[in-house]
Amino acid sequence: MNPFGDRRFPEPWMQPHQARRAPPTDDENALAASIEAAFAAGVWDLAGLVARLNADGLRTPAGEPWTEARYRDVMARLGR
């Protein structure tokens, strides 16, 4: 069954997680879990997400509290 209906799209050659250079670290998994929990709680804006990360006790990889700028920087680094 084609999930795209009548449109034809090629099958992806690899899943995005297959392009990782290394498995996620424990800190990256904790960050992902906190982000998912925030979304599940209805937090959709960056300011709310950053507040939630700080309330959950998470810190940036440098051990600092989250700010919107730090969140953007970390996400950009993780996306490379």
Buried (B, 14 or more C-beta within 10 A) or exposed (E): EEEEEEEEEEEEEEEEEEEEEEEEEEEBEBBEEBBEEBEEEEBEEEEEBBBBBBEBEBBBBEEEEBBEEBBEBBEEEEEE
